[in-house]
Amino acid sequence: VQLQASGGGLVQAGGSLTLSCKTTGINFRIADLNWYRQVPGLQRDLVASITAGGVANYVDSVKGRFTISRDYARNTMYLQMNNLKPEDTAVYYCNTFYRTELWGQGTLVTVSS
């Protein structure tokens, strides 16, 4: 059972990145999935979530800029991030609950001003 996040990097303010979370060993079709982010020294905060049926929700600070999606054929979740701001800089983690809470390893997003 594994969540593998990727796609982070360094981008200028206003730029875009797409994060991916490849899942293995879970029943992807019934899993609700989440993206969290964490700035060092601060708590890990929920950014976006998507239900098994594809209903998405976002924290207010990313609404209109981020899009969460899922590919049932690839067992993969995505986070398309547009118009990035320096305050989006954080380590981004994918998350789900399957028998127990599962976390990906995190991928660093750095947005320069």
C-alpha positions as CSV (number, residue, x, y, z in Angstrom):
1,V,0.0,0.0,0.0
2,Q,1.6,3.2,-1.1
3,L,1.0,6.8,-2.1
4,Q,3.7,8.4,-4.2
5,A,3.6,12.1,-4.7
6,S,5.6,13.9,-7.4
7,G,5.6,17.0,-9.5
8,G,6.9,19.7,-7.1
9,G,9.6,22.2,-8.1
10,L,10.6,25.8,-8.2
11,V,8.3,28.2,-10.1
12,Q,8.0,32.0,-10.3
13,A,4.9,33.7,-9.0
14,G,2.1,33.4,-11.5
15,G,3.4,30.1,-12.8
16,S,1.8,26.7,-12.8
17,L,2.6,23.2,-11.6
18,T,0.8,19.9,-11.6
19,L,1.3,17.5,-8.7
20,S,0.6,13.7,-9.1
21,C,-0.2,11.1,-6.5
22,K,0.1,7.6,-7.7
23,T,-1.7,5.1,-5.5
24,T,-1.0,1.3,-5.2
25,G,-2.6,-1.3,-3.0
26,I,-5.9,0.6,-2.3
27,N,-9.3,0.3,-3.7
28,F,-9.0,3.6,-5.7
29,R,-12.6,3.6,-6.9
30,I,-14.0,4.0,-3.4
31,A,-11.3,6.1,-1.8
32,D,-11.8,9.7,-0.9
33,L,-8.5,11.5,-1.5
34,N,-6.9,14.7,-0.2
35,W,-4.0,17.1,-0.8
36,Y,-2.4,18.7,2.3
37,R,0.4,21.1,2.6
38,Q,2.8,22.0,5.3
39,V,5.2,24.9,5.9
40,P,8.1,23.8,8.2
41,G,7.3,24.6,11.7
42,L,3.6,24.9,11.1
43,Q,0.7,22.4,11.0
44,R,-0.3,20.4,8.0
45,D,-3.3,21.9,6.4
46,L,-5.9,20.5,4.0
47,V,-5.8,22.2,0.6
48,A,-8.2,20.2,-1.5
49,S,-10.2,16.9,-1.4
50,I,-12.0,14.8,-3.9
51,T,-14.6,12.1,-3.1
52,A,-14.8,8.7,-4.6
53,G,-17.5,10.0,-6.9
54,G,-15.4,13.0,-8.0
55,V,-16.8,15.8,-6.0
56,A,-14.1,18.4,-5.2
57,N,-13.7,20.8,-2.4
58,Y,-11.1,23.5,-1.8
59,V,-9.8,25.7,1.0
60,D,-10.8,29.3,0.2
61,S,-7.2,30.5,-0.4
62,V,-6.8,28.2,-3.5
63,K,-10.3,28.4,-4.9
64,G,-10.2,29.4,-8.6
65,R,-6.5,28.6,-8.8
66,F,-6.1,24.9,-8.0
67,T,-8.0,22.0,-9.5
68,I,-8.0,18.5,-8.0
69,S,-8.8,15.6,-10.2
70,R,-8.5,11.8,-10.3
71,D,-7.8,9.2,-13.0
72,Y,-9.5,5.9,-12.2
73,A,-7.6,4.1,-15.0
74,R,-4.3,5.1,-13.6
75,N,-5.2,5.1,-9.9
76,T,-3.7,8.6,-9.7
77,M,-4.8,11.9,-8.2
78,Y,-3.7,15.3,-9.5
79,L,-3.5,18.8,-8.3
80,Q,-3.3,21.4,-11.0
81,M,-2.0,24.6,-9.5
82,N,-2.2,27.9,-11.5
83,N,-1.4,31.5,-10.7
84,L,0.9,30.3,-7.9
85,K,1.8,32.7,-5.1
86,P,4.8,32.8,-2.7
87,E,2.4,31.8,0.1
88,D,1.7,28.5,-1.7
89,T,5.3,27.5,-0.9
90,A,5.1,24.3,1.1
91,V,5.6,20.5,1.1
92,Y,2.5,19.0,-0.5
93,Y,1.3,15.6,0.7
94,C,-1.4,13.3,-0.7
95,N,-3.6,11.5,1.8
96,T,-6.3,9.0,2.1
97,F,-7.8,6.6,4.6
98,Y,-7.7,2.9,3.7
99,R,-7.9,0.7,6.8
100,T,-5.6,3.3,8.3
101,E,-4.5,6.8,7.4
102,L,-2.0,6.9,4.6
103,W,0.4,9.7,3.5
104,G,2.6,10.1,0.5
105,Q,6.2,11.2,1.0
106,G,5.6,14.8,0.2
107,T,6.8,17.0,-2.7
108,L,8.2,20.4,-2.3
109,V,6.7,23.4,-4.1
110,T,8.6,26.6,-4.0
111,V,7.2,29.8,-5.5
112,S,9.5,32.7,-5.9
113,S,8.4,36.3,-5.9
